[in-house]
Structures are given as C-alpha cells and as structure tokens.
C-alpha cells in the first residue's frame, strides 16, 4: 500500500512527461457535464491494471476523482468535489468523468492521467487537458419606456443572471443599424451578472427597436422588440416645464398647510363665551 503523500509525490513527476493539447468544453451552471479523456484506441482500460486520475492543472494538494487498484481514493479528494463526481465505466478509447451541479468556482483546466501496469510497475500511457468554461443563460431582455426628455426619448433594457459578461446591444430593425448606448454590468451575490442599458434618440413614431443579449459561448442571441408605431405605450413626459410646475407647487402646498395649522391653533386657544337669552319678567296683578 502506497501512502497518500508518496502517491501524490509520484504524480508530480507526470508533469515532466509529454503533455497533450487542451480541449475546451462549456458547462452550464447548475447542470452536469461529462469530461472526456480519449486515449490510444489500441489500449483497453482495465481496473485491475490501470490507474485513472483527474486533477486540476498545477494543483497537487488534492485531486478531483480517480481510481487506484485496491486503494481508497476518497480521503484525498478535494472537499469541493466530494459527492459531485462519477467515474464512468472505462471503454476502449475513452475514460470520462461526470461532474454535477456545476459552479462558477469549477472553472479550471482539468488533467486526465492514465497509467498502465507494465512489468509490475505503473507507467504513464496518456495524459490530457480539458479546459472547463462555465456559463449561464441571461434572462430575456426587458424593455421599459419611452421616457420623453425634451426633444429626445429614452428607453431602458435589462437582463439578469447570466455568466460571464456578454455583449448587449440595440438595433433599429427598420434599417438594421446599431445604436449608441450605455451599458452597465452588476455582479450578483451568486457570482452571475445583470446588465442594464439606456438608449437616447430623437422622437420618432415609426421606429422598431430591438434589445439583444448575445452569448458567444452558448451561441445564443436573445432579443426583445418594441414597435413604437403599434405600441400602446405613450411616452412618459418628464421635462423642464414639469420640473418648474413641481417646484412652484411645493411652496403653495406648504403655505396652505401653514395657514390651516395657524387657523386651527387660533380656534383652539380663543376664549369661549356663553350666551344667555334675556328672560322676560311678567307682572301679574290681582283682581
């Protein structure tokens, strides 16, 4: 039986052996993914004479998953990968690892190492690198507005809970032209991103706008469209004239409140008077 410390000391030596090119795969947050390790097809894996190890590149303190004949590997497994990994039954040409409940923190370069027992010793026959990129779909964009600002109108568009940061853009579907906008990303507590954008343009009645979130990794474009010509949404008027009206109405409201309060105090503290009706005295004369 080889001690865990000695076992990983030997595995470090594998880094000096021939390395293969990296393969990139995309994993969706919360889902599962299978990392494939393809070795020479003439080799058939056998749990009695092969070692299989999955580890994170350049990180040797623990491993992701693996199998060593007649040894318990669970004690050396990284805590963050426990109960989330499954080594699938090896078959000719492939040894795969299934990783479940994918998290943003799982974004690493994983190394697959395969050894074969030859003349009583385990020798490296294959190693491979798989780069896991984590992603999450953004929600369907939501367009609000228009808000009228003088001679311009403004629209807002937002989308949330996507990963990583992606491109959001507006398009005028009347001529397929893109438009000048501002974009702001916010990082959520779970590590995902929300994006907010504003668009200002000249007042127009026949424009058709689209707000699109483009996810290059997932090869997706999600678009929400608003047609001003057929829209029932009327612009929310908010300009300098309304600002003046609001500013003028505030002092008037304060003055009315002051007068009402003053009148109430005067009535409350004024002396009270009583009124007694005059009594008519009638003299009765005897007969």
Secondary structure, 3 states (H helix, E strand, C coil): CCCHHHHHHHHHHHHHCCCCCEEEEEEECCCCEEEEECCCCCCCCCCCCEEEEEEECCCCCCECEEECCCCCCHHHECHHHCCCEEECCCECCEEEEEECCCCHHHCCEEEEEEEEEECCEEEEEEEEEEEEEEEECCCCCEEEEEEEECCEEEEEEEEEEEECCCEEEEEECCCCEECCCEEEEEECCCCCEEEEEEEEEECCCCCEEEEEEEECCCCEEEEEEEECCCCCCCCEECCHHHHHHHHHHHHHHHHHHHHHHHHHHHHHHCCCCCCCCCCCCCCCCCC
